[in-house]
Amino acid sequence: MQAIMTRKLRRSFGSKEVLRGIDLDVDYGVIAALLGPNGAGKTTLIRILTTELMPHGGEAYVAGFDVVRQVSEVRRRIAVIPQDARPISYMTPYEFVYSYLLLRGLSRSDAREATRNSLDELGLWELRNTPVYQLSGGMMRRVLVAAVLASNAEVVFLDEPTVGLDAASRRIVWNSLRRYSNGGASIFLTTHYIEEAEQISDIVLLIDNGLVITRGRPSELIEKLPGKYVVEYPASMSNGSCIRVGSSCFSFVNSLDEVGNGALRVSPKSLEHYVLVTIKSWGEESEEG
Ligand SMILES: Nc1ncnc2c1ncn2[C@@H]1O[C@H](COP(=O)(O)OP(=O)(O)OP(=O)(O)O)[C@@H](O)[C@H]1O
C-alpha cells in the first residue's frame, strides 16, 4: 500500500481547470517535494489530499483510504501544516504542541514526552514558555513543524514548511523531517526553494498547469536534461554565456559540450537549472522531460 495514490485527479474553480488529471504514487518512508510555479495547483492538490476540498473527478487515496468516502479514516492518519497557518497566538509553544497531541488522542504522559522531544529537536525548548505572539515568524513556523512531527501521523502534509526561515532554522527543520520519514512515515511538501527539494527529498514532482509534468529523484532529473536541448551557437560564445532556447535566455547554464556542426549540448548543473529550463520552455517543447 502506498502513502498517497491518485489517479486522474481533477478539480476546477469556475471554468478554470486547476488540476487536470494528477497521477501520484508516493511510498511510505519517503519525502516527496512538489515543485511548480505560482498557480500551478500545489495547494489545491494538498487541500484535496487532506480532505479539505472535494475533487471533481478521479480518485485519491491517503494511507489507503479514499479522501472522499473515508474522510475520518484519512484525517486520523495525517497531520497538516496549511500554507498560511500560525500557531494560536496566546498559547506558548509548549501549550500549543501539548494540546495538539492531546486532541490527536495521545495520553498525557505520551504527549508530555513527545512535546519535550519535539520542541527540543526544533530548537524551541528554551522558548517553550514564551507566548507565541512574542515569537518571530520563523519561530512560529517551527512551532507548527514541532507539533506535526510530535504526532504519530502516517502521512504529513506541509505547504511551504520553511518559508521565511533562516538558513540554520531550515536545516534544523530538514533534519527533523528526515528523522520523521526514517521512522516509516511519508512527508509530502510543497516548496519554492529548489535547493530544499534537492537537499531533502527522495522524489521530486514537478507540477505545471495542473499536471505532474515530471517526477524522479533529484539526481535523476538533473541527469535527464542533457541532450534534450541542442542549440546553435555563435562563434563568440563561451562557457557562462547566455543561451537562447525559444524566447528564453538561460544565462545560468554553464556546462556546454560540443556536439559538432556548430551545435552545443546544454547540461544543467543542478536541479534548479532543470526546473527552470523545464518550466520556462514548457509549451515550446512537446515531449516531457
Ligand atoms: N478557492 C478558489 N477559488 C477560485 N480559484 C482558486 C481557488 N483556489 C485556488 N484557485 C486558483 O487555482 C489555481 C491554483 O491555485 P493553487 O493555490 O493551488 O496554486 P499553487 O501552485 O499552490 O500556487 P502558489 O505557489 O502561488 O502557492 C490558481 O489559478 C488560483 O487562482
The ligand as an SDF file (V2000), in Angstrom:
LIG
                    3D

 31 33  0  0  0  0  0  0  0  0999 V2000
  -10.9610   28.9510   -3.8030 N   0  0  0  0  0  0  0  0  0  0  0  0
  -10.5870   29.2830   -5.0270 C   0  0  0  0  0  0  0  0  0  0  0  0
  -11.4220   29.9130   -5.8740 N   0  0  0  0  0  0  0  0  0  0  0  0
  -11.0680   30.2230   -7.1260 C   0  0  0  0  0  0  0  0  0  0  0  0
   -9.8620   29.9430   -7.6590 N   0  0  0  0  0  0  0  0  0  0  0  0
   -8.9750   29.3270   -6.8720 C   0  0  0  0  0  0  0  0  0  0  0  0
   -9.2860   28.9640   -5.5340 C   0  0  0  0  0  0  0  0  0  0  0  0
   -8.1990   28.3490   -5.0050 N   0  0  0  0  0  0  0  0  0  0  0  0
   -7.2610   28.3380   -5.9600 C   0  0  0  0  0  0  0  0  0  0  0  0
   -7.7200   28.9200   -7.0920 N   0  0  0  0  0  0  0  0  0  0  0  0
   -6.9850   29.0600   -8.3520 C   0  0  0  0  0  0  0  0  0  0  0  0
   -6.4130   27.8130   -8.6710 O   0  0  0  0  0  0  0  0  0  0  0  0
   -5.1230   27.9760   -9.2410 C   0  0  0  0  0  0  0  0  0  0  0  0
   -4.1340   27.1310   -8.4650 C   0  0  0  0  0  0  0  0  0  0  0  0
   -4.0090   27.6670   -7.1580 O   0  0  0  0  0  0  0  0  0  0  0  0
   -3.0960   26.9730   -6.0510 P   0  0  0  0  0  0  0  0  0  0  0  0
   -3.2150   27.7930   -4.8160 O   0  0  0  0  0  0  0  0  0  0  0  0
   -3.4290   25.5370   -5.9780 O   0  0  0  0  0  0  0  0  0  0  0  0
   -1.6460   27.1460   -6.7030 O   0  0  0  0  0  0  0  0  0  0  0  0
   -0.2120   26.9200   -6.0700 P   0  0  0  0  0  0  0  0  0  0  0  0
    0.5250   26.0610   -7.0170 O   0  0  0  0  0  0  0  0  0  0  0  0
   -0.3230   26.4460   -4.6720 O   0  0  0  0  0  0  0  0  0  0  0  0
    0.3640   28.3960   -6.1060 O   0  0  0  0  0  0  0  0  0  0  0  0
    1.4250   29.1620   -5.1320 P   0  0  0  0  0  0  0  0  0  0  0  0
    2.7670   28.6120   -5.4860 O   0  0  0  0  0  0  0  0  0  0  0  0
    1.2800   30.5960   -5.5600 O   0  0  0  0  0  0  0  0  0  0  0  0
    1.0320   28.9160   -3.7170 O   0  0  0  0  0  0  0  0  0  0  0  0
   -4.8340   29.4710   -9.2280 C   0  0  0  0  0  0  0  0  0  0  0  0
   -5.1320   29.9780  -10.5110 O   0  0  0  0  0  0  0  0  0  0  0  0
   -5.8140   30.0080   -8.2090 C   0  0  0  0  0  0  0  0  0  0  0  0
   -6.1830   31.3310   -8.5290 O   0  0  0  0  0  0  0  0  0  0  0  0
  1  2  1  0
  2  3  1  0
  2  7  2  0
  3  4  2  0
  4  5  1  0
  5  6  2  0
  6  7  1  0
  6 10  1  0
  7  8  1  0
  8  9  2  0
  9 10  1  0
 10 11  1  0
 11 12  1  0
 11 30  1  0
 12 13  1  0
 13 14  1  0
 13 28  1  0
 14 15  1  0
 15 16  1  0
 16 17  2  0
 16 18  1  0
 16 19  1  0
 19 20  1  0
 20 21  2  0
 20 22  1  0
 20 23  1  0
 23 24  1  0
 24 25  2  0
 24 26  1  0
 24 27  1  0
 28 29  1  0
 28 30  1  0
 30 31  1  0
M  END
$$$$
